[in-house]
Amino acid sequence: MIGLTLAISWEQIWEVVSSAQTFYLFVAIGFVAQLLDGLLGMGYGVVTAISLMSLNMSPATVSASIHTAEMFASGASGYSHYRRGNVNRRLFKALLVPGVLGAVSGALLLSYFGQHFSAWVKPTLAAYLLLLGLRILRQAFQQPGPSRPVKHIGWLAGAGGFLDSFGGGGWGPLVTSTLLMRGRAPQYVIGSVSLTEFFVTFASALTFFTTLGFSHWQVVLGLIVGGIAAAPLAARLAGNLPVRWMLAGVGLMVIVWSLWTLYKAFG
């Protein structure tokens, strides 16, 4: 086990901030990723994972970097949603504990076993979400139906937390999509899922810190700054955009996430 190291000097931080080619690029990525995540309830892991994978970073390092940055961004996003009244407390409580337990399990499995199991887990999830995204996209242009209860919501949150840690993303696409398909109000689904996401990412990041240590902080710092800057804007827009277009955005995001995952698995 590699010990947790956080020895970062102010001179190192200033060197990164002063380099436009490194720092501001990841500030922009973090801003776009958090804007989508706070607006649609998903997307942070998708945007950042694609960016970090292009740097040939290992899967465990990619997921650890994403969750380290997302911990700050999702905290700002969740607080913004809470202040604007976008959080359903009952839904939040139902998601919290299973989501955290799933995140810890996924982070531990990825840290010690790498990609050994991801060859079949992620393609299965991607195929399911591709169909789900198409259904959400169709629902966006239909008359809304009656709300239906969500069964086994604890298992849903646990699976979302596990896949988010193990695959570097998946909490929003799985949990948000499923809740929206059951006719839940997008504003409260996105707000509740976003607030829960802070605790899920915190548990995941802490687990990665303990098992892998802290690395690639230059990238993480840029993502944090961009994500925190985008969070209040995303929360404001989530409560004012038309439901139809919010659903369409969620559907498209799920489809993109699924196609990208399938491409990485079989391409």
SERO-4910 file (N, C-alpha, C, O; in steps of 0.05 Angstrom, whole numbers):
BEGIN
 pado doro    nc1    nc2    nc3   cac1   cac2   cac3    cc1    cc2    cc3    oc1    oc2    oc3
  Met    A     17    -24      0      0      0      0     18     25      0     37     27     15
  Ile    A     11     44    -16     26     68    -18     15     89      1    -10     94      1
  Gly    A     31    100     17     21    120     36     10    145     24     17    151      1
  Leu    A     -7    158     38    -19    183     28      1    206     32     10    211     54
  Thr    A      7    219      9     26    242     10     13    267      0      1    266    -22
  Leu    A     15    289     15      2    313      7     22    337      8     14    360     13
  Ala    A     47    331      5     68    352      7     69    367    -19     84    360    -38
  Ile    A     54    389    -21     53    406    -44     60    434    -36     47    446    -18
  Ser    A     81    446    -48     89    473    -40     73    494    -56     62    488    -77
  Trp    A     73    518    -46     59    540    -60     74    547    -86     62    555   -105
  Glu    A    101    542    -86    116    547   -111    107    528   -133    105    536   -156
  Gln    A    101    503   -126     92    483   -146     64    491   -156     59    489   -180
  Ile    A     47    500   -138     20    508   -146     21    532   -165      7    533   -185
  Trp    A     38    552   -158     40    576   -175     52    568   -202     44    580   -223
  Glu    A     70    549   -203     82    541   -229     60    529   -247     60    534   -271
  Val    A     42    514   -235     20    502   -251      1    523   -260     -8    524   -283
  Val    A     -7    541   -241    -26    562   -248    -15    581   -270    -30    591   -286
  Ser    A     11    585   -270     23    603   -289     25    591   -317     31    605   -336
  Ser    A     22    564   -319     25    551   -345     -2    548   -359    -18    531   -351
  Ala    A     -8    565   -379    -34    564   -392    -39    538   -406    -62    529   -408
  Gln    A    -18    525   -416    -21    501   -431    -30    477   -414    -43    459   -424
  Thr    A    -25    478   -388    -33    456   -371    -57    464   -353    -78    451   -354
  Phe    A    -54    486   -339    -74    493   -319   -101    501   -331   -122    490   -324
  Tyr    A   -101    521   -349   -126    532   -359   -141    512   -377   -165    514   -379
  Leu    A   -127    494   -389   -140    473   -404   -158    457   -386   -181    451   -394
  Phe    A   -148    449   -363   -164    432   -345   -184    448   -329   -204    438   -320
  Val    A   -179    474   -327   -200    492   -315   -224    491   -334   -247    489   -325
  Ala    A   -219    494   -360   -241    493   -380   -255    466   -380   -280    465   -381
  Ile    A   -240    445   -378   -252    418   -378   -269    415   -353   -292    405   -354
  Gly    A   -259    424   -330   -274    422   -305   -299    439   -305   -320    431   -295
  Phe    A   -298    463   -318   -321    480   -320   -343    467   -336   -366    466   -328
  Val    A   -336    457   -360   -356    445   -378   -367    420   -365   -391    415   -366
  Ala    A   -350    404   -353   -359    379   -340   -379    384   -318   -399    371   -316
  Gln    A   -373    404   -300   -391    409   -278   -416    424   -287   -437    420   -275
  Leu    A   -414    440   -308   -438    453   -318   -458    432   -328   -482    434   -322
  Leu    A   -448    412   -342   -466    391   -352   -476    374   -328   -500    367   -328
  Asp    A   -459    368   -309   -466    351   -287   -487    365   -269   -507    353   -261
  Gly    A   -483    391   -263   -502    405   -247   -528    411   -261   -549    413   -248
  Leu    A   -527    413   -287   -550    419   -303   -567    395   -309   -592    396   -308
  Leu    A   -553    372   -314   -567    348   -323   -566    325   -302   -580    305   -306
  Gly    A   -551    329   -281   -548    307   -261   -529    286   -270   -528    265   -257
  Met    A   -513    291   -290   -493    271   -300   -475    286   -320   -480    308   -329
  Gly    A   -452    273   -325   -435    283   -346   -406    289   -336   -388    291   -353
  Tyr    A   -402    293   -310   -375    301   -301   -355    278   -307   -334    283   -318
  Gly    A   -363    254   -300   -344    232   -304   -339    227   -334   -317    220   -341
  Val    A   -360    231   -350   -357    226   -379   -336    245   -391   -318    236   -404
  Val    A   -340    271   -386   -322    291   -399   -294    289   -388   -275    289   -404
  Thr    A   -291    286   -362   -264    285   -351   -250    258   -357   -226    258   -362
  Ala    A   -265    237   -357   -253    211   -364   -242    210   -392   -219    201   -396
  Ile    A   -257    221   -411   -248    221   -438   -222    238   -440   -203    231   -455
  Ser    A   -222    261   -426   -198    279   -427   -173    265   -415   -152    267   -427
  Leu    A   -177    253   -392   -154    241   -378   -144    215   -392   -120    209   -392
  Met    A   -163    200   -404   -155    176   -419   -137    183   -443   -120    167   -451
  Ser    A   -141    207   -454   -125    215   -477    -96    220   -469    -78    221   -486
  Leu    A    -90    222   -442    -63    226   -432    -50    199   -425    -28    199   -414
  Asn    A    -64    177   -431    -53    150   -426    -49    145   -396    -30    131   -389
  Met    A    -66    156   -379    -64    151   -351    -77    124   -345    -95    116   -359
  Ser    A    -68    111   -324    -79     85   -317   -108     88   -307   -115    109   -297
  Pro    A   -125     67   -310   -153     69   -301   -156     77   -272   -173     94   -266
  Ala    A   -139     66   -255   -142     73   -226   -135    103   -222   -148    116   -206
  Thr    A   -114    113   -235   -106    140   -233   -127    159   -244   -132    180   -233
  Val    A   -139    151   -267   -160    168   -279   -184    170   -259   -193    192   -254
  Ser    A   -193    148   -248   -216    149   -230   -209    164   -205   -225    179   -195
  Ala    A   -185    160   -194   -177    174   -170   -175    204   -175   -185    220   -158
  Ser    A   -164    213   -198   -163    241   -204   -190    254   -208   -196    276   -198
  Ile    A   -208    239   -222   -235    249   -226   -250    253   -200   -262    274   -195
  His    A   -248    233   -182   -263    235   -157   -251    255   -138   -265    267   -121
  Thr    A   -225    259   -139   -213    280   -122   -223    307   -130   -231    323   -113
  Ala    A   -223    313   -156   -234    339   -165   -264    341   -162   -274    362   -154
  Glu    A   -278    319   -168   -307    320   -167   -317    323   -138   -339    332   -134
  Met    A   -301    315   -119   -309    318    -91   -314    348    -85   -333    354    -71
  Phe    A   -297    366    -95   -300    394    -90   -323    405   -108   -340    421    -99
  Ala    A   -323    397   -133   -343    408   -152   -371    399   -144   -390    415   -145
  Ser    A   -374    373   -137   -400    363   -130   -410    375   -103   -434    379    -99
  Gly    A   -390    382    -85   -398    395    -60   -409    422    -66   -430    430    -54
  Ala    A   -397    437    -83   -407    464    -91   -434    461   -105   -452    477   -101
  Ser    A   -436    441   -123   -461    437   -138   -483    429   -119   -505    440   -121
  Gly    A   -478    410   -102   -499    401    -83   -508    423    -65   -532    425    -59
  Tyr    A   -490    439    -55   -497    461    -38   -514    482    -53   -534    492    -42
  Ser    A   -507    487    -78   -522    506    -94   -551    496    -99   -570    511    -97
  His    A   -553    470   -105   -580    458   -109   -596    459    -83   -620    465    -84
  Tyr    A   -583    454    -61   -597    454    -35   -607    482    -28   -630    486    -19
  Arg    A   -590    502    -33   -598    530    -28   -622    539    -45   -638    555    -37
  Arg    A   -623    528    -69   -645    536    -88   -669    518    -85   -688    521   -101
  Gly    A   -669    500    -66   -693    484    -61   -697    461    -80   -720    452    -84
  Asn    A   -675    452    -93   -678    430   -113   -674    402   -101   -673    383   -116
  Val    A   -672    400    -75   -666    374    -62   -691    363    -48   -703    376    -32
  Asn    A   -697    338    -55   -718    322    -41   -704    307    -19   -689    288    -24
  Arg    A   -709    314      6   -694    302     28   -699    272     31   -680    258     38
  Arg    A   -723    264     26   -728    235     28   -713    219      8   -702    198     14
  Leu    A   -711    229    -17   -696    216    -38   -666    217    -31   -652    197    -35
  Phe    A   -657    239    -21   -629    242    -14   -621    221      7   -600    208      5
  Lys    A   -637    218     28   -631    198     49   -631    170     39   -615    153     47
  Ala    A   -649    164     20   -651    137      9   -626    130     -8   -618    107    -10
  Leu    A   -614    150    -20   -591    146    -38   -565    145    -23   -546    133    -32
  Leu    A   -563    159     -1   -538    166     12   -521    142     20   -499    138      9
  Val    A   -531    126     39   -514    104     50   -508     83     29   -484     75     27
  Pro    A   -527     73     13   -520     53     -7   -500     64    -28   -482     50    -37
  Gly    A   -504     89    -35   -485    101    -55   -457    102    -44   -438     96    -59
  Val    A   -453    109    -19   -427    111     -7   -414     83     -5   -391     79    -12
  Leu    A   -430     63      4   -419     36      6   -411     25    -21   -390     12    -24
  Gly    A   -427     31    -42   -420     22    -69   -395     35    -79   -378     22    -92
  Ala    A   -391     61    -73   -367     76    -81   -342     64    -69   -322     61    -82
  Val    A   -343     59    -43   -320     47    -29   -313     20    -41   -290     14    -45
  Ser    A   -333      4    -46   -329    -23    -57   -316    -21    -85   -297    -36    -91
  Gly    A   -326     -4   -102   -315     -1   -128   -287      9   -128   -270      0   -144
  Ala    A   -281     28   -111   -253     39   -109   -234     18    -99   -211     17   -110
  Leu    A   -241      2    -80   -224    -19    -70   -218    -40    -92   -196    -49    -95
  Leu    A   -239    -47   -106   -236    -68   -127   -218    -58   -149   -201    -73   -159
  Leu    A   -222    -33   -157   -205    -22   -179   -176    -18   -170   -158    -23   -185
  Ser    A   -172    -10   -145   -145     -6   -135   -129    -32   -134   -105    -32   -140
  Tyr    A   -142    -54   -127   -128    -79   -123   -129    -98   -147   -112   -116   -150
  Phe    A   -149    -95   -163   -152   -114   -186   -152   -101   -213   -155   -114   -233
  Gly    A   -149    -74   -214   -147    -60   -239   -171    -65   -257   -194    -63   -249
  Gln    A   -165    -71   -282   -185    -74   -303   -194   -103   -307   -207   -109   -327
  His    A   -186   -120   -289   -192   -149   -293   -221   -155   -297   -229   -172   -313
  Phe    A   -239   -141   -282   -267   -146   -284   -282   -126   -302   -305   -131   -309
  Ser    A   -270   -104   -308   -284    -83   -324   -290    -92   -352   -306    -79   -365
  Ala    A   -277   -113   -362   -281   -122   -389   -310   -131   -394   -320   -129   -416
  Trp    A   -324   -139   -373   -352   -147   -376   -371   -129   -361   -395   -128   -369
  Val    A   -362   -116   -340   -381    -99   -325   -389    -74   -341   -413    -68   -344
  Lys    A   -369    -59   -352   -376    -34   -365   -391    -37   -391   -410    -22   -396
  Pro    A   -385    -57   -408   -401    -60   -432   -430    -67   -426   -448    -58   -440
  Thr    A   -435    -83   -405   -462    -90   -398   -477    -65   -389   -500    -61   -397
  Leu    A   -465    -49   -373   -477    -23   -364   -482     -5   -388   -503      7   -390
  Ala    A   -463     -4   -406   -465     14   -429   -489      6   -447   -503     23   -457
  Ala    A   -492    -20   -451   -514    -29   -468   -541    -23   -455   -560    -14   -469
  Tyr    A   -543    -26   -429   -567    -20   -415   -573     10   -416   -596     18   -421
  Leu    A   -553     26   -412   -557     55   -412   -563     66   -440   -577     86   -443
  Leu    A   -552     53   -460   -558     62   -488   -588     59   -493   -600     78   -504
  Leu    A   -600     37   -485   -629     33   -489   -644     53   -471   -665     64   -479
  Leu    A   -634     58   -447   -647     76   -428   -646    105   -439   -666    119   -437
  Gly    A   -623    112   -451   -621    139   -462   -640    144   -485   -651    165   -488
  Leu    A   -643    123   -502   -662    126   -524   -691    129   -514   -707    144   -526
  Arg    A   -698    115   -493   -725    117   -481   -729    145   -469   -751    156   -472
  Ile    A   -708    155   -456   -711    182   -444   -714    203   -466   -730    221   -463
  Leu    A   -699    200   -487   -701    218   -510   -729    218   -522   -740    239   -529
  Arg    A   -741    194   -524   -768    192   -534   -788    204   -515   -807    218   -523
  Gln    A   -783    200   -489   -801    211   -468   -801    241   -468   -821    254   -461
  Ala    A   -778    253   -476   -776    282   -476   -797    295   -495   -804    318   -491
  Phe    A   -805    281   -515   -823    292   -535   -851    280   -533   -867    281   -552
  Gln    A   -857    267   -510   -884    256   -505   -896    271   -482   -883    284   -466
  Gln    A   -922    267   -479   -936    279   -456   -927    264   -431   -926    239   -431
  Pro    A   -920    278   -409   -911    264   -385   -932    246   -373   -956    254   -371
  Gly    A   -924    223   -364   -943    204   -352   -942    207   -321   -928    223   -311
  Pro    A   -958    190   -308   -959    192   -278   -933    182   -266   -920    164   -277
  Ser    A   -927    193   -243   -903    185   -229   -906    157   -217   -928    150   -207
  Arg    A   -886    140   -220   -887    113   -210   -865    109   -188   -844    121   -190
  Pro    A   -871     93   -168   -851     90   -146   -827     75   -157   -829     58   -175
  Val    A   -804     82   -146   -779     69   -153   -773     47   -133   -769     52   -110
  Lys    A   -773     22   -143   -768     -1   -125   -738     -6   -123   -722     -1   -141
  His    A   -730    -15    -99   -702    -23    -94   -683      1    -99   -662     -2   -112
  Ile    A   -691     24    -89   -674     48    -95   -647     46    -82   -627     58    -91
  Gly    A   -645     31    -59   -619     27    -47   -600     11    -64   -576     18    -66
  Trp    A   -610     -9    -78   -593    -25    -96   -585     -7   -120   -563    -10   -130
  Leu    A   -603     10   -129   -597     28   -151   -574     46   -143   -555     50   -159
  Ala    A   -575     58   -119   -554     76   -110   -528     61   -106   -506     71   -113
  Gly    A   -529     37    -95   -505     21    -91   -491     14   -117   -467     16   -119
  Ala    A   -507      6   -137   -496      0   -163   -484     25   -176   -462     24   -188
  Gly    A   -498     48   -173   -487     73   -184   -461     81   -172   -442     89   -186
  Gly    A   -459     79   -145   -434     86   -131   -411     67   -138   -389     76   -142
  Phe    A   -417     41   -141   -397     22   -148   -386     27   -176   -362     28   -180
  Leu    A   -404     30   -195   -396     34   -223   -382     61   -227   -364     63   -244
  Asp    A   -390     81   -211   -377    107   -213   -348    105   -205   -330    116   -218
  Ser    A   -342     91   -183   -314     88   -174   -299     70   -192   -276     75   -199
  Phe    A   -311     48   -199   -296     27   -214   -291     36   -243   -271     29   -255
  Gly    A   -310     51   -255   -307     58   -282   -300     87   -287   -297     95   -310
  Gly    A   -297    103   -266   -291    132   -270   -315    149   -277   -312    172   -282
  Gly    A   -339    137   -277   -364    152   -283   -387    132   -285   -382    108   -290
  Gly    A   -411    141   -280   -434    124   -282   -455    129   -261   -478    120   -263
  Trp    A   -448    145   -240   -468    151   -219   -492    166   -231   -514    158   -227
  Gly    A   -487    188   -245   -508    203   -257   -523    188   -279   -548    187   -278
  Pro    A   -509    177   -299   -523    163   -320   -541    140   -310   -563    136   -321
  Leu    A   -533    126   -289   -549    104   -279   -571    113   -261   -595    107   -265
  Val    A   -564    129   -240   -584    136   -220   -603    157   -230   -627    154   -228
  Thr    A   -593    179   -242   -610    200   -252   -629    189   -274   -653    196   -274
  Ser    A   -618    174   -292   -634    164   -315   -657    146   -305   -680    149   -314
  Thr    A   -651    128   -286   -671    110   -276   -693    125   -262   -717    119   -265
  Leu    A   -686    145   -246   -706    160   -231   -723    176   -250   -748    179   -246
  Leu    A   -711    188   -271   -727    203   -290   -746    186   -306   -768    194   -313
  Met    A   -738    161   -312   -755    143   -326   -780    136   -310   -800    127   -322
  Arg    A   -778    139   -284   -801    133   -267   -819    157   -263   -837    157   -247
  Gly    A   -814    178   -278   -832    201   -278   -826    221   -256   -843    239   -251
  Arg    A   -803    219   -243   -796    239   -222   -790    266   -235   -781    267   -258
  Ala    A   -795    287   -220   -790    314   -230   -760    318   -234   -745    315   -215
  Pro    A   -752    326   -258   -723    329   -264   -709    347   -245   -686    342   -237
  Gln    A   -721    369   -238   -708    389   -220   -699    376   -194   -677    380   -185
  Tyr    A   -718    360   -181   -712    349   -155   -694    324   -157   -679    318   -139
  Val    A   -697    309   -179   -679    286   -184   -651    296   -186   -633    286   -173
  Ile    A   -647    316   -203   -619    326   -208   -608    338   -183   -584    334   -177
  Gly    A   -624    354   -169   -614    366   -144   -607    346   -123   -586    348   -110
  Ser    A   -624    326   -119   -619    305    -98   -595    287   -106   -579    281    -89
  Val    A   -594    280   -131   -571    263   -140   -545    278   -138   -524    267   -131
  Ser    A   -546    304   -145   -521    320   -144   -511    324   -115   -487    322   -110
  Leu    A   -529    328    -96   -521    330    -68   -510    304    -58   -489    303    -44
  Thr    A   -523    281    -64   -513    255    -56   -486    249    -69   -469    236    -56
  Glu    A   -482    260    -93   -457    254   -107   -432    265    -92   -411    253    -93
  Phe    A   -435    286    -76   -413    296    -60   -403    274    -41   -379    269    -39
  Phe    A   -421    262    -27   -414    242     -7   -403    216    -21   -385    203    -10
  Val    A   -414    210    -44   -405    187    -59   -376    191    -69   -359    174    -66
  Thr    A   -371    215    -80   -344    221    -90   -324    224    -67   -300    217    -70
  Phe    A   -333    235    -45   -315    238    -21   -306    210    -12   -283    206     -6
  Ala    A   -325    191     -9   -318    164     -1   -300    151    -21   -281    137    -13
  Ser    A   -305    155    -46   -288    143    -67   -260    155    -66   -240    140    -67
  Ala    A   -258    182    -65   -232    195    -64   -216    187    -40   -192    182    -42
  Leu    A   -229    185    -17   -215    177      8   -204    149      6   -182    143     15
  Thr    A   -219    131     -7   -210    104    -10   -186    103    -29   -167     88    -24
  Phe    A   -187    118    -51   -165    119    -70   -140    131    -56   -118    121    -61
  Phe    A   -144    152    -40   -121    164    -26   -107    143     -8    -83    141     -8
  Thr    A   -123    127      6   -112    107     24    -97     85     10    -77     76     20
  Thr    A   -107     77    -13    -95     54    -27    -74     62    -47    -54     47    -51
  Leu    A    -77     85    -60    -59     92    -82    -42    117    -76    -22    122    -90
  Gly    A    -49    132    -56    -35    157    -51    -47    179    -69    -68    175    -81
  Phe    A    -34    202    -69    -44    226    -84    -25    232   -107     -1    237   -102
  Ser    A    -35    232   -131    -18    238   -154    -33    255   -175    -57    259   -172
  His    A    -18    266   -194    -30    282   -216    -46    306   -204    -67    312   -214
  Trp    A    -35    318   -183    -49    340   -171    -51    365   -189    -69    381   -185
  Gln    A    -33    367   -208    -34    389   -227    -60    389   -242    -74    410   -246
  Val    A    -68    366   -252    -93    362   -267   -117    367   -248   -136    380   -256
  Val    A   -115    355   -225   -137    357   -205   -143    386   -198   -166    394   -196
  Leu    A   -122    402   -194   -125    430   -186   -141    445   -207   -159    461   -201
  Gly    A   -134    442   -233   -149    455   -254   -178    447   -255   -196    464   -259
  Leu    A   -183    421   -252   -211    411   -253   -227    422   -229   -251    429   -232
  Ile    A   -214    425   -206   -228    436   -183   -237    465   -187   -260    472   -182
  Val    A   -218    481   -197   -224    509   -201   -247    513   -221   -266    528   -217
  Gly    A   -245    498   -244   -267    500   -264   -293    490   -254   -314    502   -260
  Gly    A   -293    468   -239   -318    457   -229   -332    475   -208   -356    478   -209
  Ile    A   -316    486   -190   -328    504   -170   -340    529   -183   -361    539   -175
  Ala    A   -327    539   -204   -337    563   -218   -363    557   -232   -380    575   -234
  Ala    A   -367    533   -242   -391    526   -258   -415    519   -240   -438    521   -249
  Ala    A   -410    510   -216   -431    498   -199   -455    517   -194   -478    509   -198
  Pro    A   -451    542   -186   -474    559   -181   -490    565   -206   -515    566   -205
  Leu    A   -477    568   -229   -491    573   -254   -508    549   -262   -531    552   -271
  Ala    A   -497    525   -258   -512    501   -265   -537    498   -248   -558    491   -258
  Ala    A   -534    503   -222   -557    500   -204   -579    520   -211   -603    514   -210
  Arg    A   -571    545   -219   -591    565   -227   -606    557   -252   -630    560   -254
  Leu    A   -592    547   -272   -604    539   -297   -622    514   -294   -642    511   -307
  Ala    A   -614    496   -276   -629    471   -272   -658    476   -263   -676    461   -268
  Gly    A   -662    498   -249   -688    504   -239   -705    521   -258   -728    527   -252
  Asn    A   -694    529   -281   -708    547   -298   -711    537   -327   -728    548   -342
  Leu    A   -696    517   -335   -698    507   -362   -723    490   -366   -732    477   -346
  Pro    A   -735    489   -389   -759    472   -394   -753    443   -389   -731    433   -396
  Val    A   -772    429   -377   -769    401   -371   -763    384   -396   -746    366   -395
  Arg    A   -776    390   -418   -772    375   -442   -743    376   -451   -732    355   -459
  Trp    A   -731    399   -451   -704    402   -460   -684    390   -440   -662    381   -448
  Met    A   -691    391   -415   -674    378   -395   -673    348   -399   -652    335   -398
  Leu    A   -697    336   -405   -698    307   -410   -683    300   -435   -669    280   -436
  Ala    A   -686    317   -456   -672    312   -481   -642    313   -476   -627    297   -487
  Gly    A   -633    332   -460   -604    334   -454   -594    309   -439   -572    299   -444
  Val    A   -610    300   -420   -603    276   -405   -601    252   -423   -582    236   -422
  Gly    A   -621    249   -441   -621    227   -460   -597    227   -478   -584    206   -482
  Leu    A   -590    250   -488   -567    252   -506   -541    246   -491   -522    233   -501
  Met    A   -539    256   -466   -515    251   -450   -511    221   -444   -489    211   -446
  Val    A   -533    207   -438   -532    179   -433   -523    164   -458   -507    145   -456
  Ile    A   -534    171   -481   -527    158   -506   -497    162   -512   -484    143   -520
  Val    A   -488    187   -509   -459    192   -514   -442    176   -495   -422    164   -504
  Trp    A   -448    176   -469   -433    160   -450   -432    131   -457   -412    118   -455
  Ser    A   -455    120   -465   -457     92   -472   -441     85   -496   -426     65   -497
  Leu    A   -444    101   -517   -429     95   -542   -399     97   -538   -384     81   -549
  Trp    A   -390    117   -522   -362    120   -516   -351     95   -501   -330     85   -507
  Thr    A   -367     86   -481   -358     62   -466   -357     38   -483   -338     22   -481
  Leu    A   -377     34   -501   -376     11   -519   -353     12   -538   -341     -8   -545
  Tyr    A   -347     36   -547   -325     40   -566   -298     33   -552   -282     19   -564
  Lys    A   -295     41   -527   -271     35   -512   -269      5   -506   -247     -6   -505
  Ala    A   -292     -8   -503   -291    -36   -496   -286    -54   -520   -272    -75   -518
  Phe    A   -297    -47   -544   -295    -64   -567   -280    -52   -590   -274    -65   -610
  Gly    A   -272    -25   -588   -259    -12   -610   -229    -20   -613   -216    -10   -631
***
